[in-house]
Amino acid sequence: MYGPIADTIRTQRLVLEPLAVHHADEMAPVLDDPRLHRYIGGEPLTRDELRARYAHLVAGAAPFHQEWWLNWIVRRARDGQAVGYVQATVAPAAPGFTVAPPSAGSTVTAGRPRLIASVAWVIGMPYQGFGFATEAAGALLGWLRAHGVGAVVATIHPDNRASAAVASKIGLRATGETSDDEIVWRLPPAVAPP
């Protein structure tokens, strides 16, 4: 089973560049702040640890998992500065799971299983407060919908108001569900990409 392949996504202020191992060198300082891990756990990775993680992500999930790991580095378009990342894990939706039809112009073909994506976004501390997370996450959502993803979910720590605000702005809605003590947010089926 084949899924979407990450390609470059451009917005007015940002370029989302598909992840490569060499990005660890510039991303290590962007992500080297314990405050970024307050709601997601863990601690900042060293450059070598981040390089190993990126090598694993770029290799992708094992084929029998039937999921695709899509990761992008978020850059400011004006100067190429890396400011964070967005990611999506895409998999076939479970039978009976309600998903929206693909967006107009979608590259999805008849007979392909409907897809669900679990998304996340992280913007480095010095770059927060400028709307980069909303712009990048919105662009990711639009790209996913254009590539046949019919359902989008995110899990957000209940105290992470900034991520909840981003989720709300891109059209996700909080549900009564939780996963590992985080609130599950879903894109309602009738919502078109921003």
CORQUIWO-V626603 format. One record per residue. N is the residue number from 0. RES is the residue in one letter. OMEGA is omega in degrees with one decimal (* if undefined). NEAR is the number of other C-alpha atoms within 8 Angstrom. Layout:
# CORQUIWO-V626603
n:N res:RES omega:OMEGA near:NEAR
n:N res:RES omega:OMEGA near:NEAR
This chain:
# CORQUIWO-V626603
n:0 res:M omega:-179.2 near:3
n:1 res:Y omega:179.3 near:3
n:2 res:G omega:-179.1 near:7
n:3 res:P omega:177.2 near:6
n:4 res:I omega:-177.9 near:5
n:5 res:A omega:170.6 near:8
n:6 res:D omega:-176.1 near:6
n:7 res:T omega:178.4 near:8
n:8 res:I omega:-179.9 near:10
n:9 res:R omega:172.7 near:9
n:10 res:T omega:-179.8 near:9
n:11 res:Q omega:-175.1 near:5
n:12 res:R omega:-171.1 near:8
n:13 res:L omega:169.1 near:14
n:14 res:V omega:175.5 near:12
n:15 res:L omega:-173.6 near:13
n:16 res:E omega:179.0 near:11
n:17 res:P omega:-176.2 near:11
n:18 res:L omega:171.7 near:10
n:19 res:A omega:-176.9 near:8
n:20 res:V omega:-177.3 near:10
n:21 res:H omega:177.4 near:6
n:22 res:H omega:-179.6 near:10
n:23 res:A omega:-177.8 near:12
n:24 res:D omega:180.0 near:9
n:25 res:E omega:-178.4 near:8
n:26 res:M omega:-179.3 near:11
n:27 res:A omega:178.7 near:12
n:28 res:P omega:179.2 near:7
n:29 res:V omega:-175.1 near:12
n:30 res:L omega:-175.4 near:11
n:31 res:D omega:178.7 near:8
n:32 res:D omega:-178.2 near:10
n:33 res:P omega:179.8 near:8
n:34 res:R omega:178.1 near:6
n:35 res:L omega:-175.0 near:11
n:36 res:H omega:-178.4 near:11
n:37 res:R omega:-176.3 near:7
n:38 res:Y omega:-178.1 near:8
n:39 res:I omega:177.1 near:7
n:40 res:G omega:179.7 near:6
n:41 res:G omega:179.9 near:5
n:42 res:E omega:-179.9 near:6
n:43 res:P omega:177.9 near:9
n:44 res:L omega:172.7 near:10
n:45 res:T omega:178.1 near:7
n:46 res:R omega:-179.8 near:9
n:47 res:D omega:177.3 near:8
n:48 res:E omega:179.2 near:8
n:49 res:L omega:177.5 near:11
n:50 res:R omega:177.8 near:13
n:51 res:A omega:177.9 near:9
n:52 res:R omega:179.6 near:8
n:53 res:Y omega:176.9 near:12
n:54 res:A omega:178.2 near:10
n:55 res:H omega:-178.9 near:8
n:56 res:L omega:-179.3 near:10
n:57 res:V omega:178.5 near:10
n:58 res:A omega:177.9 near:6
n:59 res:G omega:178.9 near:8
n:60 res:A omega:175.4 near:10
n:61 res:A omega:-175.8 near:6
n:62 res:P omega:-177.8 near:6
n:63 res:F omega:177.6 near:4
n:64 res:H omega:-178.3 near:6
n:65 res:Q omega:173.5 near:10
n:66 res:E omega:-177.9 near:11
n:67 res:W omega:178.3 near:11
n:68 res:W omega:-179.5 near:12
n:69 res:L omega:-175.2 near:11
n:70 res:N omega:178.5 near:12
n:71 res:W omega:168.6 near:12
n:72 res:I omega:178.8 near:14
n:73 res:V omega:179.6 near:14
n:74 res:R omega:168.4 near:13
n:75 res:R omega:-179.2 near:12
n:76 res:A omega:-173.0 near:10
n:77 res:R omega:-177.4 near:6
n:78 res:D omega:178.1 near:5
n:79 res:G omega:-179.3 near:7
n:80 res:Q omega:173.8 near:7
n:81 res:A omega:-178.1 near:11
n:82 res:V omega:-178.9 near:13
n:83 res:G omega:179.3 near:14
n:84 res:Y omega:169.2 near:12
n:85 res:V omega:179.9 near:15
n:86 res:Q omega:176.4 near:11
n:87 res:A omega:169.8 near:11
n:88 res:T omega:-174.5 near:11
n:89 res:V omega:-179.9 near:14
n:90 res:A omega:174.0 near:10
n:91 res:P omega:177.1 near:10
n:92 res:A omega:177.9 near:11
n:93 res:A omega:177.5 near:5
n:94 res:P omega:178.6 near:4
n:95 res:G omega:179.0 near:4
n:96 res:F omega:-178.4 near:6
n:97 res:T omega:176.8 near:6
n:98 res:V omega:178.1 near:11
n:99 res:A omega:174.2 near:9
n:100 res:P omega:178.9 near:6
n:101 res:P omega:-179.9 near:12
n:102 res:S omega:177.1 near:10
n:103 res:A omega:-179.7 near:5
n:104 res:G omega:-179.0 near:5
n:105 res:S omega:177.0 near:10
n:106 res:T omega:-178.9 near:7
n:107 res:V omega:179.2 near:9
n:108 res:T omega:179.8 near:5
n:109 res:A omega:176.1 near:4
n:110 res:G omega:179.1 near:4
n:111 res:R omega:178.3 near:6
n:112 res:P omega:176.2 near:6
n:113 res:R omega:-172.8 near:10
n:114 res:L omega:175.6 near:13
n:115 res:I omega:179.2 near:14
n:116 res:A omega:169.9 near:13
n:117 res:S omega:-172.0 near:10
n:118 res:V omega:176.6 near:11
n:119 res:A omega:177.9 near:10
n:120 res:W omega:176.7 near:11
n:121 res:V omega:176.5 near:9
n:122 res:I omega:-179.3 near:11
n:123 res:G omega:-175.0 near:12
n:124 res:M omega:-178.5 near:9
n:125 res:P omega:-174.6 near:4
n:126 res:Y omega:178.9 near:9
n:127 res:Q omega:177.8 near:10
n:128 res:G omega:-180.0 near:5
n:129 res:F omega:-179.0 near:5
n:130 res:G omega:-178.9 near:7
n:131 res:F omega:-179.2 near:11
n:132 res:A omega:-179.9 near:11
n:133 res:T omega:-179.2 near:11
n:134 res:E omega:-179.2 near:10
n:135 res:A omega:-179.7 near:14
n:136 res:A omega:177.0 near:13
n:137 res:G omega:177.6 near:11
n:138 res:A omega:176.8 near:12
n:139 res:L omega:180.0 near:10
n:140 res:L omega:178.6 near:12
n:141 res:G omega:178.9 near:10
n:142 res:W omega:-179.9 near:9
n:143 res:L omega:-179.5 near:10
n:144 res:R omega:178.8 near:13
n:145 res:A omega:179.8 near:14
n:146 res:H omega:170.1 near:11
n:147 res:G omega:178.0 near:13
n:148 res:V omega:-176.0 near:14
n:149 res:G omega:-179.7 near:13
n:150 res:A omega:-179.6 near:15
n:151 res:V omega:176.9 near:13
n:152 res:V omega:171.9 near:13
n:153 res:A omega:173.9 near:11
n:154 res:T omega:-172.7 near:11
n:155 res:I omega:176.9 near:11
n:156 res:H omega:-175.9 near:10
n:157 res:P omega:179.2 near:7
n:158 res:D omega:-178.1 near:5
n:159 res:N omega:-175.9 near:9
n:160 res:R omega:-179.4 near:7
n:161 res:A omega:178.9 near:6
n:162 res:S omega:176.3 near:8
n:163 res:A omega:178.6 near:9
n:164 res:A omega:177.3 near:8
n:165 res:V omega:-179.5 near:11
n:166 res:A omega:179.9 near:13
n:167 res:S omega:-178.6 near:9
n:168 res:K omega:179.9 near:8
n:169 res:I omega:173.4 near:12
n:170 res:G omega:176.4 near:11
n:171 res:L omega:179.6 near:13
n:172 res:R omega:177.4 near:10
n:173 res:A omega:177.6 near:8
n:174 res:T omega:173.9 near:9
n:175 res:G omega:-178.0 near:6
n:176 res:E omega:171.8 near:6
n:177 res:T omega:175.8 near:10
n:178 res:S omega:-177.0 near:8
n:179 res:D omega:178.3 near:4
n:180 res:D omega:175.1 near:6
n:181 res:E omega:179.3 near:10
n:182 res:I omega:177.0 near:14
n:183 res:V omega:175.8 near:14
n:184 res:W omega:-179.1 near:13
n:185 res:R omega:171.3 near:12
n:186 res:L omega:178.5 near:11
n:187 res:P omega:-175.3 near:10
n:188 res:P omega:-176.1 near:10
n:189 res:A omega:-174.9 near:5
n:190 res:V omega:175.2 near:7
n:191 res:A omega:179.4 near:5
n:192 res:P omega:-178.6 near:10
n:193 res:P omega:* near:8
